[in-house]
Amino acid sequence: MAALMRHGVLKTVRIKPKTQVSVGCFATKAEKKKGIDRKQPPRIDSSAQSLAAKGFLRPHKPYTPPPDVDARLDRLFRDLQGGTSGEARVGDLSQKFDLLSACAREFDHPVPNSLLHTMQTLNDVKNFYQTPVDTITPLDKMRDMELPENLHVQFEYHRFHPETDTMFKGQTAFNGSSTLVTGLKYKDKYKGHIQNQTWPFNS
């Protein structure tokens, strides 16, 4: 970059700003004197609501294929593609957009961006809408499963505390290791403690 500027290939141009715009959400005193009042913009909570609804490891909405999924897909194929042959190509990008948009409205289940390139034939579209989407994590599935007798799943983890774990008189297996609860969400649910260091005295 420096060599190009030295030989005159690149030239630096300075642009003098005309006005200075403040980035704050509220108006300054000078702006209020001029009658300018900038209020705080409304919060966008759509991302927070989406995360709260989906939960942990749920990037997609759950989907269960309806019983008449084949008949409804064939009707869309006839209307938009002119036939129901599974080996028929979807067509150009415009036809592909119209078909997948109609399917998304019909089943309320759009094709994600990562799978758009795989929708090449009508069979690909049919296989996608015949496949259910389960958003339950494997740990949550175990709550309703009939587990073997020798398998026990502890869904709420246990934290050691010398005042409540009195089986061995409050003695921990990890001597010298404290149990610290740093998250604000679990500070009231789990009680932490600081393990005192015991040093042997020299005789």
N, C-alpha and C positions, 0 to 999 in steps of 0.2 A: 504493500500500500504506500509506504514512504517513497519507494523508488518510482512508482507511477506518478506521485505528486511532484517529485523532483524533476521528472522529465516533461511535466506539463500535460500529462494525459488526464489526470484528475485535478480538478480545481475545487477549492473550498469556497462555498458561498455562505455568507453570513446573512441571516434574515432577522431583522429587528422586529421584535413583537410590538404590535400596535397597542394592545391593551393587555392588562394583567387581570387574569380571571382567577378568583379565589375558588378553591376546591371544597371548602367546607360546606356542610349541610345547612348551616344557619347563616343569616345575614349579619354582616358586620355593622358597627355603629355608623360608619360613613354611608353604607348602603341603606340603612334604615332612615337616615336623614334625607336621602334622595327618594325615599318612597319605595325602595326595593326590599321586598321581604321574601326570602327563600326559606320555605319550610322544609322539614325533613321529609324525603320521599317515602312513599309507602313501602313496607317491607315485603319482599317476595318470599313467601313461605311455601311455595309449591315444592321446592326441593326437600324441605323438612317434612312436609306432609307425605311426599312420595316415599321417603326413607322410613317414616313411621309405619306406613301401610305395608311396605314390602318386608321390612324386617331384615334379619340377618341372612345373607346368602340367598336373596330372592330378587334376582335382576329382572325377572319376567313375571307377567301376570299368570295365574293358573288358568289352564284351558282344558276343557273336556269336550271332545268332539260330540256334536249332537247325533242322534240316531239317524237322521236323514241327511248326513253330511254329503254322501255321494250324489244324491238326487239334486241337492242344491248346487253342488259344484258343477254337475253336468248342465244344469240350466244356465249357469254363468258362462260356461265354456261355449254353449251353443249361441248365446246372445253376443258374446264378445269375440269369440274365435271362429264361430261358424261350424264347429264340430266338437266331438267328445273323444276323439282318438287320443289315447294316452301318450303315444309316441310323437304327436304333433308338437312342433316347436312353438314356443310362446310368441315369437315374432320379434319385431324391433323394440326399441326402448319405449316408444309411445304406447304400443299395444301391451307391453309388459306392465307399464305403469297403470294403465286402465284396468287390466285384469286383477293385479294384486290390490289395487285400491278398492275395487268392487268386492273382492274376497274379504278384505279387512273390514269393510262396512257390514258385510253379510254376517260374519262370525264374530265381530268385535275382537279380532285377534290378528294384528298385522304381522307381516314377515319382518324379522329384525334385519338391520343393515348387514350384519355379518353373514346372513344366509341369502341375500338377494342374488348373488352371483351363481348360486346353485339352482335357482329356478329357471331351468332351461326348457323343460317340456311340461306338458300338462300333468304327467305322472308325478313330477317333482312337486308341483303345487298340491296335487291330491294327497301325496304322502305327508306333506307338511301339515295339512289340515286334518288328517286322520290320526296324527300323533298327539296324544295328550301331553300336557306340560304340568308337571308336579313340582310345586315350589316348597314342599316340606323337606326340611333337612333330615338326614339320616338319624340324628339324635332325637328329633321330635317324633319320627316314625316309631321309635322303640317304645314310646309311651303307650301306644295302642297295640303293640305286637305281643304275642304270647312267647315270652322268652324261655329259654331252657332253665331248668332248676338250678344249674350251677352258674348261672349268669345273673348278676345284679347290676343295674345301672343306677348310679346316684346322680340325679339331675341337678340337685342343689349341692354345690361343693361345700366342704366343711373346713373351717379355719380353726387352727389350734389356739386355745387361750388357757392359761394355767388356772384361771378361776372356775372355768366350766368343765374342763377335761381333768377330772380328779381321779381317774382310774389308776394312774401311776403317780398320784400325789402332785399333779401339775408338772411332772418332768417331761420335757420335750425330747423327741428323738434327734432333733437338730439343735444341740446345745450351742448357744452363741448366736443363733439366727433369730432375728426379730420378725414379727408378723406385722407388716405395715399396710394399712388400708389407705391408699392414696387417691382413689377415685371418689368424686363427690357423690356419685350415685349409690355407692355401697358403704359410705361412712356410717350411716345410721343402721345398716343391716348387719354388718360384720364389725366386730370389736377387735381392734389390734392391740398389740402390746410390744414393749421393748424388753428384750431379754438382757438381763444384767450380766456383765462379764465377771466371771469368778476366776481370780488369779491365785495360784498356790503361793503361800507365804514361804519365804526362805527361812530355814531354821538357823 
